[in-house]
Amino acid sequence: MDAQAKKTALRGITYGLYVIGTKVGDDVNAFTGNWVTQTSFEPPLVAIGVKKDTTSYEGIRESGVFSVNVLESGQKDLAFSFFKPVSRVGNKFGDVEFYTSTTGSPILKDALYWFECKVTDTVDRGDHALVVGEVVDAGVHREGDPLTLKETGLFYGG
Ligand SMILES: Cc1cc2nc3c(=O)[nH]c(=O)nc-3n(C[C@H](O)[C@H](O)[C@H](O)COP(=O)(O)O)c2cc1C
């Protein structure tokens, strides 16, 4: 396989950029992620790709729940607040306000929309795990255009 072609082709997949939250023990954590897609209408299922050596993956595995916060176009800085590992930078929420609903996963007050999931399946292959969750709750804070990965100028994939 042509490695450069593989990279270019995989980077041709278009993405949004989300803050994915979970519970970690009695606390919460979140990371910025773009590997998010819906995979079923009934039941409503969503799949995310989660790096296996992260606190977030540990939290998702142990709690069996996660939230997806859909950010608004222009909220690049909010997305960037959750890139770094909590193990290195400590609590990433700072003054980012959040609340919880059905699963206890963090819901950002400034996000456009949110949904939260209970994990139904995990495929533990490669450096990221494929985690499938059933959507058990969702909400709309306001209408708007979702943030895209392209808008941030970053890539995660290839
Ligand atoms: C643009 C971008 C997109 C990312 N997308 C994902 C993703 O989809 N899945 C993932 O596991 N990590 C993704 N990451 C990396 C996580 O944000 C990063 O590993 C984070 O530090 C994990 O946080 P934690 O250790 O506190 O759980 C992405 C990073 C960047 C810069």
PDBQT file of the ligand as one rigid body, heavy atoms in Angstrom, charges set to zero:
ROOT
HETATM    1  C1  LIG A 201      -8.106  17.288  16.301  1.00  0.00    +0.000 C 
HETATM    2  C2  LIG A 201      -8.058  16.176  17.326  1.00  0.00    +0.000 A 
HETATM    3  C3  LIG A 201      -9.025  15.179  17.281  1.00  0.00    +0.000 A 
HETATM    4  C4  LIG A 201      -9.000  14.122  18.190  1.00  0.00    +0.000 A 
HETATM    5  N1  LIG A 201      -9.924  13.128  18.070  1.00  0.00    +0.000 NA
HETATM    6  C5  LIG A 201      -9.862  12.067  18.919  1.00  0.00    +0.000 A 
HETATM    7  C6  LIG A 201     -10.782  10.990  18.807  1.00  0.00    +0.000 A 
HETATM    8  O1  LIG A 201     -11.682  10.968  17.965  1.00  0.00    +0.000 OA
HETATM    9  N2  LIG A 201     -10.654   9.960  19.698  1.00  0.00    +0.000 N 
HETATM   10  C7  LIG A 201      -9.689   9.953  20.672  1.00  0.00    +0.000 A 
HETATM   11  O2  LIG A 201      -9.637   9.005  21.449  1.00  0.00    +0.000 OA
HETATM   12  N3  LIG A 201      -8.823  10.968  20.801  1.00  0.00    +0.000 NA
HETATM   13  C8  LIG A 201      -8.893  12.022  19.969  1.00  0.00    +0.000 A 
HETATM   14  N4  LIG A 201      -8.007  13.044  20.112  1.00  0.00    +0.000 N 
HETATM   15  C9  LIG A 201      -7.003  12.966  21.179  1.00  0.00    +0.000 C 
HETATM   16  C10 LIG A 201      -7.600  13.266  22.562  1.00  0.00    +0.000 C 
HETATM   17  O3  LIG A 201      -8.243  14.537  22.573  1.00  0.00    +0.000 OA
HETATM   18  C11 LIG A 201      -6.457  13.208  23.591  1.00  0.00    +0.000 C 
HETATM   19  O4  LIG A 201      -5.903  11.904  23.589  1.00  0.00    +0.000 OA
HETATM   20  C12 LIG A 201      -6.883  13.586  24.998  1.00  0.00    +0.000 C 
HETATM   21  O5  LIG A 201      -5.720  14.029  25.662  1.00  0.00    +0.000 OA
HETATM   22  C13 LIG A 201      -7.467  12.461  25.851  1.00  0.00    +0.000 C 
HETATM   23  O6  LIG A 201      -7.780  12.998  27.110  1.00  0.00    +0.000 OA
HETATM   24  P1  LIG A 201      -7.737  12.170  28.492  1.00  0.00    +0.000 P 
HETATM   25  O7  LIG A 201      -6.362  11.547  28.584  1.00  0.00    +0.000 OA
HETATM   26  O8  LIG A 201      -7.955  13.214  29.559  1.00  0.00    +0.000 OA
HETATM   27  O9  LIG A 201      -8.812  11.157  28.432  1.00  0.00    +0.000 OA
HETATM   28  C14 LIG A 201      -8.007  14.099  19.215  1.00  0.00    +0.000 A 
HETATM   29  C15 LIG A 201      -7.047  15.115  19.271  1.00  0.00    +0.000 A 
HETATM   30  C16 LIG A 201      -7.054  16.135  18.345  1.00  0.00    +0.000 A 
HETATM   31  C17 LIG A 201      -5.982  17.192  18.412  1.00  0.00    +0.000 C 
ENDROOT
TORSDOF 0
